[in-house]
Amino acid sequence: MSPLTKSVLSATAGALIYGSWAYWVNMSDGPQMAITTALVQGSFSFVLTLSMTLILEYLYRFLGPGTRAVVYTTTFVSAFMFVTAYSLQWIAGSREILMTILPGYLIGTIYAASYAISLERVARET
């Protein structure tokens, strides 16, 4: 399976999972708000999964191998994810912003750290 195919499948799964989570968290605010936040969170999750890996790759290569690159790339991508997700949900009018974005943010941060560490391992092996 090609990297692009894996990324699209992962992005689709993320959109469905996090979109469903956002819908469930926001159901108490009515179906329109639940659908809106689900679409925003699902779309964001899809785009983020596709783009996050590219950002990690670029930043890691820009900074060069080492612990500093792992820490900086993970921190940057994590902060970018949080600010973007929070802003999108705020614009959408979600009253449960933190509950809506928290699962994706935590998992995304773990993914970013794991990916950056794997880039470091590959760099050390070469």
C-alpha positions in Angstrom: 0.0 0.0 0.0 1.4 3.4 -1.0 2.0 6.1 1.6 -0.7 8.3 0.0 -3.2 5.4 0.2 -2.3 4.8 3.9 -2.7 8.5 4.6 -6.1 8.8 2.9 -7.4 5.7 4.7 -6.1 7.1 8.0 -7.5 10.5 7.3 -10.9 9.0 6.5 -10.9 6.9 9.7 -9.9 10.0 11.7 -12.7 12.1 10.1 -15.3 9.5 10.9 -14.1 8.9 14.5 -13.5 12.5 15.5 -16.6 13.7 13.6 -18.7 11.2 15.5 -17.1 12.2 18.8 -17.8 15.9 18.1 -21.4 15.1 17.3 -21.9 13.1 20.5 -20.3 15.8 22.7 -22.4 18.5 21.2 -25.8 16.7 21.0 -27.1 18.6 24.0 -26.9 21.8 22.0 -29.3 20.5 19.4 -28.9 18.6 16.1 -27.8 21.6 14.0 -24.9 22.4 16.4 -24.0 18.7 16.7 -23.9 18.3 12.9 -21.9 21.6 12.4 -19.3 20.7 15.0 -19.1 17.1 13.6 -18.4 18.4 10.1 -15.9 20.9 11.3 -14.0 18.4 13.5 -14.2 15.6 10.9 -13.0 17.8 8.1 -10.2 19.2 10.3 -9.1 15.7 11.3 -9.0 14.6 7.7 -6.9 17.5 6.5 -4.7 17.4 9.6 -3.8 13.7 9.2 -2.8 14.3 5.6 -0.8 17.5 6.3 0.7 16.7 9.7 3.2 14.2 8.4 4.4 16.6 5.7 5.0 19.3 8.3 6.8 16.8 10.6 9.1 15.7 7.8 9.9 19.2 6.7 10.6 20.6 10.2 12.7 17.6 11.2 14.8 17.9 8.0 15.1 21.6 8.5 16.3 21.3 12.1 18.5 18.3 11.4 18.7 15.1 13.4 18.9 15.2 17.2 16.7 15.5 20.3 16.1 19.1 19.6 14.5 18.3 16.3 12.2 15.7 17.9 11.1 18.1 20.7 10.7 21.1 18.5 8.8 19.3 15.7 6.5 17.7 18.2 5.9 20.9 20.1 5.2 22.9 17.0 2.8 20.4 15.4 1.0 20.0 18.7 0.6 23.7 19.3 -0.5 24.2 15.6 -3.1 21.4 16.0 -4.5 22.9 19.2 -4.7 26.5 18.0 -6.3 25.5 14.7 -8.8 23.0 16.2 -9.8 25.5 18.9 -10.2 28.3 16.5 -12.3 26.3 14.1 -14.6 25.1 16.8 -14.9 28.6 18.2 -15.8 29.9 14.8 -18.4 27.1 14.5 -19.9 28.2 17.8 -19.2 25.1 19.8 -19.8 25.5 23.5 -17.9 22.3 24.3 -14.6 23.2 22.5 -12.2 21.5 24.8 -14.3 18.3 25.0 -14.7 18.3 21.2 -11.0 18.6 20.4 -9.3 16.9 23.3 -9.3 13.3 22.0 -7.9 14.3 18.6 -5.4 16.6 20.2 -4.1 14.0 22.6 -3.9 11.3 20.0 -2.4 13.7 17.4 0.3 14.8 19.8 1.2 11.2 20.6 1.2 10.5 16.8 3.5 13.6 16.2 5.9 12.5 18.9 6.0 8.9 17.7 6.6 10.0 14.1 9.3 12.5 15.1 11.0 9.7 17.2 10.8 7.4 14.2 12.5 10.0 12.0 15.3 10.2 14.6 15.7 6.5 14.7 16.0 6.3 10.9 18.5 9.2 10.9 20.7 7.4 13.5 20.7 4.2 11.5 22.0 5.9 8.4 
